[in-house]
Amino acid sequence: MEHKLISAAAVRDLCAGISDMTLWRWLNDPEMEFPKPVYIGKRRYWREAELAEWLKARAAEAI
């Protein structure tokens, strides 16, 4: 899982079906500390492990 890359569409699905605009806002908001994507060509991919860690931290903040 550490090296697995997931697409922007998969990231949006994992984050409760957010829109691409919301994803863009999160990427451009330093307070969100959203993981930065890896670009392959013009496509964005995220490291699954980094995204899982970010989601876990956000869930812990909500408690």
N, C-alpha and C positions, 0 to 999 in steps of 0.2 A: 504494500500500500504506500510505502514511503516515496516511491518513485513514480507512481501512477499519475498520469496527467488526465484531467477531465476538461471537457469543453465548456464554453460559456453557457450553453443551453443546459448542461447538466448542473452547473453551478447555480443557475437561476432556479432550477427545479429543487435542488437541495435547500435553497434559502427560501422556501415557502412560495415558490412560483413568482418571484420578483420579476419586474420588467428589465429589459436591457438598459433603460434609462436609469433605473434605481441602481443597477450594478455599476453603471458609469459614475453615478453620484458617490457611491460608497468608495470606489477607487480613487476619487478625487477629494475625499474628505479625510484629512489626516487624523481626525479624532476617531474615525471608525477603525483605523488600523487594519483595514481589509487586506488580505494577502495579495501581492502583486502577481500578475499573470506572467507566463512565459510565452513569448511570441515565436511561432513557427510559421514563417511566411507572414501573412497578414492575420492569421488566426491566433486567438488567445486561448491558452490552456492554463489551468491551475494545478498545483501539486495537491493531490487529494489529502495528504497528511497535513499540510498547512491549513487547508480549508477546514478539515475536521477539528483541528486544534482551535481555530478561530471560533467555530461554532460552539465548541465546548466552553470556551471562555465567555462567550456571550450568554450562554445558558446559565453559567454560574453567576454572572452579574444580575440576571433577572430574579434570582432566588433571594 
